[in-house]
Amino acid sequence: MSKISIKIDGISIDIEEGQTILEAAKLAGIKIPSLCYHEDLRVAGNCRVCLVELKGARNLVASCAMPANDGMEVSTNTHRVREARKHVIELLLSEHNADCTKCYKNGKCELQNLASEYIVGEHMFLDLVPDKHYSIDRYNPAIVKDDSRCIRCQRCVRTCEQLQSVSALGVAYKGAAMKVSTFYENELFEVVCTNCGQCVNRCPTGALVEKTYIDEVWDALYDPNKHVVVQTAPAVRVALGEELGFGPGQRVTGKMVTALKRIGFDSILDTDFTADLTIMEEGTELLRRLKRAIVDKDPNVSLPMFTSCSPGWIKFIEHTFPEYLDNLSTCKSPQQMFGALVKTYYAQKRNIDPANIVSVSIMPCTAKKFEADRPEMRSSGYKDVDYVLTTRELATMIKQTGIDFLTLADSSYDSIMGKSTGAAVIFGATGGVMEAALRTAYEIVTGREVPFDALNITPVRGIEGMREASIKIENTLPAWGFLEGVELKTAVAHGLANAKLLMENIHAGAKSYHFVEIMACPGGCLGGGGQPIPTNADIRKKRAEAIYDEDMNMPLRKSHENPEISIIYEEFLGEPLGTKSHELLHTHYKERLRY
C-alpha cells in the first residue's frame, strides 16, 4: 500500500494509506483512550472517548473511525480535547453502577481506569439521568450479565456477530432507553448463546463476566473430609503468567503446579493426560468410520467426522446445524473424560470414596462451566466435574494466597493421570487436536511417523480462520490395506464465524473432507473466553508459539507413546471404543456402540 505523511502533536509520521488516526497515534507512541474500539472488531465509533482535534475541522472527530489523510495535522491533548473526553467519561459514569468495590472487574475496568486518569470527581450529570431498573442475569452457569454496569459500547454485540456469527446479543430500543439485550430480553441460558465468553473478553467494564466458583472451591479445600483434585488445561500454562507479572507467551507450567500445591489441592493432575486419551478414542473412531465407508460401503456412515472437544462449538452445532450432529465424534472433551475417570479409575487407585472427591478444572474457557453442568456429564455416577475455574480465576486464587508467583520454583504434576505428551499440549492451539490425531492415526496405519519435519504438521497451524491439509496414505500395514492410496482430507476452523462458513461450504457440497477440527474461539483454546484480558492477534500468536515450544521440549510427542495411557487401558478401560470407554468417555454410548 502507498504511504502518506501526517503530523500528530507535532510529530511527523509515515503510515500506510487507509490507517486511522488512532492506529497512527499508536505508531507514534501516543495513547488515545478508547472504550468501544477493539483490534479484533470492525470500527464503530460509539463511545466518543477517543476524540481528537483536527486542523481545519469545526468539530472534534473520533480517532478510531477517522481515516488519516496525507498532510493531516492532529492534536490529541488540547484543552478542548481533554474537557470533551472528561465530559464523555462523566456522562458514561452518570448511568453506570460505580459501586466499584463490589464489582468483579474492580481494578481491571477500562472505564474505572479512565475515570482515574482524568480525575473525575463530582458526577455533574448525575441529576439529569432518570432512575432505571436494571436487571442482573445470574442464571447462566458460565456468564453473568449485569445491565447496571453496561456503557453501551456494543463491543459484546459486535463480538457475538462479527467473530462468532451467533448474535445472541443485540441492541434494543432507542435513545436513553437503548440497551444491550438478548432476543425478547430472555436470559442468556434461554437464547442461542454458546457460552464461549468472547463477549466477556472484550467487555471493558463488569457488564459481562464469568460466573465465578472461587468461594466454592475454597470451601472444598478447607473441608477435611474432601479430597480435592485439580486438572489444568494446556492453554492455561501459556497465559496464566500474564495475570501474575509475566509478558504474553511465557510458559509457566512448573510454577503453576507449585502454586496449586501451595493453595492446598490434594492432587494436581494434567488435562493433557485425557487429551492423549481423546486421541486414542477419537482416532480409533475415525478409522472405524473410514472402514465402514470404504470397505463396508455403509451409506449411513457420517463423514466428515467433527471433533468434539470445544463445548462452544458443540452448542453452536446443536443450535445452527443440528442435521450434522451424527458427524460429531462421540468423544467427550478431555475435561469431561478426566472428570469421569477421577471419580472411577482414580478413586479406585487411591482407595477414596468418590462421594468425597471434589473435581476441579482450570480452563481457558467459560463454556467449560456450562459443559460441566450438562446432564449427560454424570457417567461416573456423580457430577464428573464439580467446579470449573477460568485462568483468570486461578490467578485470583494465587493472589489471595499471597504467593509471589514470579519467584516460585518449578514442580511436576502428580502421578496417576498426570503424565502427557507434546501432542496433548498442542490441543491448546487451533489445529492442535487435528495435528495430534494425525500423528497417531498415521503411525497406527503405516507403522511410520507422519511425514512432516519433526512431527510438525504445519499446514494445520496458523492464524488463518480456515485451513486445509491432506495426507496421502501409502505403504500401509496389512490390517489397514483398505486405506492404501487414500488421500485423507482434513480442515481446521477457529472462531464460530469461520466455523459457520466452513459448515455452509460442506453443506453446499463445495468442500469434502474426512476429518474436521473446529474450535469456538479465535486462536483456539489459547484465545478462550476465560483467558487473561486483553486479547488480540499478537497476544494469541505469542501464546501459540509458547504452546509449540512446550511440545518441542516434551520427551514424548505422540499420544500413543504415553505409558500411563497404556496402563489405564490395561487396568481399567480395556481397549479404545470398548464398552467401558463408551460408558465413561463418550456421549450417547448405547446408541453409538456400532462405532
N, C-alpha and C positions, 0 to 999 in steps of 0.2 A: 504494500500500500504506500501511497505517496506521503511525504512528511509535510507538516505545517509547523509554524513557529508562533507561540503565544507568550504573553507575559502574565505571571501570577505573582501578585505582591512585589512587582518589580523584578522578578526572576524570569529570565528568558529560558524557554524550554521547547525542545523539538519533540513533537509527538506524532503518532500516526493519525492520518485523517479519519474522522469518524469517532474518535475517542471523546468522552465527555469531559467537562471541566473538572468533575470530581476525580476521574481517573488521571487526568493531567496533574492535578494537585498532589496526588499520591506519588507520582513520579518525581515531583519537585520536593518531596519530603514535607508537604504541608497537609495537616489533618483538617478536613472539613467534617463536622459532625453530621450524622445521618441516622435515621431510625427505620424508614421504610426501605432503604436500599440494602440489597444483599447481592454479593457477587454471583450467586447461583441463579438469580432470578432476573427476569426482564424488568426494565425501568418502570416505575410507577409515578414517582414524584408526589406522593400523598402527604408526607409529614411536614414538608417545608422547613425542616431544621437545617438543611444544607444550603440555605440561601447565601448568595454572594452578590457583589456589586459588579456590574459590567459597564465599562466605559461607553458612554453614548446611549445606554438603555435607561428608560424612565423608571422602570420598576426593578426590584431585586429579582433574581432568577434562581430557580432550583438547579444547583450544580449537577445533581445526579441525572437530570433529564436534558440538560442543555449541551448539545454538541459543540465542541471547540472549533472555531474558525480561524483561519490564518490571520495573524495580526491582532487578534483579540487581546484586550487588556482587562484583567480580572483582579478585583480586590476582595480578599476573604476576611479581613479583620478591621474594617472601618467601624466607626461608632454606629452608623446606621445598621450595618450588618449585625453587630453584636446585640443591639437593642431588639432588632427583629427576631433573632434567634431566641433571645431570652423571653420575649413575649410568646413565641410559639411554645416553648417549654412550659411556661406558666399556664397557657391555655390547655395543654395536654394534662398537666397536673390538676387543673380545676375539675376535671372529670375522672381523675384516676384515684383509686383507693391507695392512698400513700401511707398506709399503716405498714411501713416497710419492715419493721422488726418481726411482723407476723407472716411475712411473705417468704416463700421457698426460695425465691431468687434474690433475697436480700444480699447486697454486696456484689451481685453479678447481673444487676439490672441495668440495661443501657440508658433508660430514662433517669434512673437514680443517679447514675454517673454524670449525665449531662446537667442535672439539677445541681449537683455538687460543683461541677466545673464552672457553671455560670452563676453560682452563688444565688440561687433562687430562694428567697426567704418568704415574705408575705405572698399569699396566693391572691393577687389583685383581682382575678376574675371569678373567684370562688362564689361570691354572692350572686353572680349572673347566671349560674348553672342550676337548673331545677333539679330537685331530688329525683333520683332514678332507683328503681327497684331491680337491682342486679341479681342474676342467678349464678350459682356455682354448681357445675355438673361434676359430681364425685362418684357417679355410679359405674363408670368405666373402670375396669381393673388395671388399666395401663396409663391413662391420661386424665388429668383434671383440667377442666376449662372454667376459668373464673372471669366472667364478663366485667367485674368491677376493676380489673387490672388491665383491661384491653385499651389500647390507644388508637385502635382502628387503622393501623399502618398497613394492614392487609398482607403482611409477609406470609402469614399462615395460609391465607386464601390462595395466593399465587403459588406457594409451595405445593399445596394439595392439587392445584390444577395443572401447573406447568411441569413440575418434577414428577408428579405421581399419577396424573390423569384420573384422580379419584373424585375430586370436587365434593368431598364430604362437607367442606366449609365454604360459605359464600357470604355475600353482603346482603343484608335485609334492611328494608326501609330506607328513608332518605333524611337529609338534614340532621338535626340534633338527635333524631331517633335512630339514625343509622347504627347498625351493629354487625359484628361477625357472628353468623349463626349457621346452624345446620338446617336441613330441609324441614320445614314446618316447626322449627325450633325444638326438634326432638333431641333427646340425649344422645351423646356420641355412640353409645352402645346400640342404639336403635337405628342408626343410619349405616351407610356403606363404608364408614371409617375402617381402615385396615390396621389401625393402632401402630403404624410404622414410626410415629414420633418425629417425622421430618419437620412438621409444624412446630414442635417443641424446640427443635434445634435452631430454628430461625426466629422464634418469638423473642422480641427484645425485652419484654417485661415478664411478669409472672402470670400472664393470662393463660398460658398453656404450659403445663409442667407434667413430669411423670408422676404417677401416683406412688408415693414412697412407702416402703415397708421397713425402714431402718429401725424404728422402735420395736416392731415385732421381732426382728432378728436379734436385737439386743436382749429382749425378754427371753428368747430361747437360749441365748448364750449364758445368761445368768441363772437359768433353771438347772440345778444339779442333776435332775432326772432326765435331761435331754442330751442326746448325742448329736451335735450339730456338724453336718458335713457340708462343705462348700466346694463347688466346681467353678472354674473360671474359663471363659470362652477365649479363643485365640486372639480376637481383635482387641480384647481389654489390655493385653500386655504391651501393645504398641501405642496406647492412647492415655492410659492412666497417669503417666508421668506429666502430662500437660496440665493436670489439675494440681500437681504437687511440686512444681518448681522446675520441671524439665521442659525442653522445647518439643515441638511436634516431631514424631518419628523416632522417639527414643524407646528402645526395648528395656522394659523394667521387670521382666518375668521373675527373676530371683528376688528382687526387693519386694515385689507384690506378695510372693509366697511368705516371706519373712513377716511382712505386715499382717497378713491373715493369721499367722501363728500368734503374733503379739496381741491381736484383737481377741483371740480366745477360741477360734474354731477347733473342734476336736480332730478333724481330718481335712487336709487341704488337698484336693484332687483336681484333675485336669479334664475339662470337657473334650480336649483333644483325644483322649482315650476313646470316647464314643464317636468322635469324628472318624477315627480309624475303623471303628466297628461299623459305622454307617457305610463306609466304602466297601467293606466286605459284604454287607447285606444288599446295598443298592447296586453294586457292581454285579453281584450274582443275579439279582432281579433283572437287570438289563440284559445280561447274557441269556437268561431263560426266555425273555420276551423275544429276543432276536432268533432263538432256536424255534420258538413257536411260529414266528413269521416266515422264516426261511425254510425250515425243514418240514414242519407240520402243516404249513400253508393255512394256518388258522386265520380266518378273516376277522375274528373278533379281538385279536391282539391289539393293544392300544400303543401305537407308536406315533410320534416320538415319546419317549419317557421323559417326564419332567422331574427335576429334583424337588425335594420336599423339605429342605432344611430351613427355609425362610418363612416364618409364620405370617408376616405381612403379605408375602406372595400367595400363600395358601388362602388367606382371607380374600385377596383380590380375585383369584381364580374362582372361588366359590361364588362371589358376587357377580363377576363380569363374564366369565367363560365356563359356566357350570357343565356345559356339554363335554368339557375336556377333563373332568375330574378323574376318570379312569386312566388318563395318561399320567397322572401323578404317581411317583413312586409311593408305595405303601409305607415306606420307612418313616418313622417318627424323626424329629430333629435330634441332633446329638444331645441337646439339653434334656429332652424328654426320655431318650434312651437311658441317659445317665440316671435320671430320677427313678425310673423303674428298676434299674439294676441296684441302686443304692439300697432300696428297701426290700430287695430279694437276695441277690448274689452277695453284695457287700454285707448285709445283715447276717447272712449265714456264715460267711467267712470270719466275721468279727464276733459272732455269737451275741448279737444285740437284737432285742425285740424291735421290729420295725416300727411299732407304735411309738417307740421312744426316740426314733430318728427324726431329726428335722433337716430337710434337704433344702439347701440354699444355692442359688446360682448367681454368678456375677456375669452380666451380659451387656453387650454394647447396644442393646435393643429394648425398646419399650414394648414391642409386640410380643416379646417373650413372656411378659407378665400376663397378657391375655391368653397366650398359648398354654401356660401352666394351669390356667383356670378352666380350660376346656373340659367338658365332662368325660371325653374319651381318654383323658390323660390320667387314668387311675388304674392301670393294668396291674400294678403291684398289690392292689387291694387297699391302697391308701392314695392320698393325693401324692403323685410321684415327685413333683417339685413343690415345696411348700411356699417358698418366697423367692422372688426374682428381684435382684438389685441391679441398677444400671452401673456403668463405670463411674458416673458422677456420684452416685450414692455410696459406692465403696470409698471414693476419695473423701467424702464427708465423714464416714466412719473412721477412716485413718486419722483425719484431723481431730475428731472427737476424742480419739485415744491419746492424742498428744505425741504421736510418733513423728520424728524427724525423718521423713521418707528419704531425703537426699543422702543421708549418712548410713542407711541400712545396709547390712551385708546381704549377700545372696543366699537363698535357701532353695532346696529342691522339693518337689511335690512328694507327698507321702505315697506309700505303696498300696497296691490293690486299686486298680483303675487310676493310676497316676502317671503311667508311662505312655509316651506317644511318639509320633514320628513327624518329620517335616511335612509330609503330606497332610497331616491333620492341621498343622499350624496355618497352612495357606488357605484353609477354609475361611479365614478372616478377610480375604480379599476377593473381589469379584473374579470369577473364573477359577477360584481355588478348588471348589468341590469337583468341577469338571476335570481339572488337572490331576487331582489326587485319584479320581476314579480311573482315568486313563492310564496312569502309572501302574495301577494294579491290574486292571482288566486286560491290558495289552500283554503283560507278562504272564498272566494266567493262560491266555490263549496261545501265546507263541513260545513261552519259556524264555523270552528275551526282554531286556529293558526297552522301554519305549524309545523310539529313535529320534531323540532330541538331545541336544548338548546338555550334559549334566542333569538330565531329567527335567529340565526347564521347558515346559511346553508353552513357548512364548506366544503363539497365535491366540491363546485364550486369555492372555494377560493384556492389561492396558486400560485406559480411561474412556475409550470409545463406548458409547451406550450399548451397541450391539456388535458382537464379534462372531466369526465363524472359524471353524477348523475341521480338517478332515484327515484321517489316518487310514492308509490302505493296509489291510491285514494280509500278510504274506507268510508262507512257511509256518503254518500253524502246527500245533501239536495234534496228534491223531484224533483226540476226543473233540477237537474244535474244528475239524476239517470243513464243516459246513460254512465257516466264516472265511475260508480261503478266497482271497481276491476281493472281499467286501471292502468298500470304501466307507468307513464309519464317519458319518456326518454329524457334527455337533455344532451347537450355538450357545452363546452366553449373552445375557442381557442383565443390566443392573439399573435400578430406578424403574418405578412402575409405568412411567410414560413410555420408556423403551420396551418394557415387557408387553405393553398393550400393542405397540407397533409390530413386535415380533409375532405375537399371537394372531394378529389380523393377517399378517403375511402367511402364516401357517394355515389359517382358516380359509384363505382365498386360494390356496394351492400354489402360491408364488414361491414358497420355500418348503423344502422337505428335509427332515433331519431324523436321526435315530435317537439322539440324546440332547436334552436342553437343560441348561442351568439358568435359573432366574433368581436374582436377589432383589428384594424390595427397595433397598436403599442405595443411593448413589455411592459407587465405590465398593458396594457390598457391605459386610458387617462392620468394616473399619469406619464406614460413614453412617453407622446406625444411629437411631434416634436417642440412644442413651449415652452416646459418646460426648466427650468434652466439647464445650462451646467456646469459641466459634468454630465453624467448619467452612471450608472452601476447597476448591480443587487442589490447590497447592498443599494444604494440610493433609488431605486424603492421599495425595501422591506420596508424601513423606511416610505416612503410616504404612502404605503398601510396600514401600522399599524396605521398611523395617520388618514387615512380615516375611518377605522373600529372603532377607538377610538371615532371619532366625531359621528358616527352612534350610538354607545352605550350611548352617552351622550345627544342624542336628546330626547325631551319629547314624540314625536310621531315617530314611526319607520316603519309604513306601509302606503303606498301611499294613499290608500282609506280612511285613517283617517284624511287626510289634510282637514281642514274645508274650506280653500279657493278653493280647488278643487270642493267640493260640491257646493259652491256658484257660481263658473263660469259655471257649468252645469245648475244650476237652472236659472241663469240670462241670459245666453248667448248661450251656446253650445247645451243645450237640454239633450242629452244622449251620451255615448260613441258610436262611429261609426254612429252617426246621420248625417243628411245632412250637418249641419253647421260644425260639426267636420271634415267630409270628405273634405269639401270645403277648410278649413283653415289648418288642421293638417295632412293631408295625401297627397300623390302624386297620380296622375292619378285617382282622386277620382271618376270621372264619369264612368270609366271602372271598378272600384272596388266596386261599391255600393252593389254587391251581398254579400260582407263580412259584 
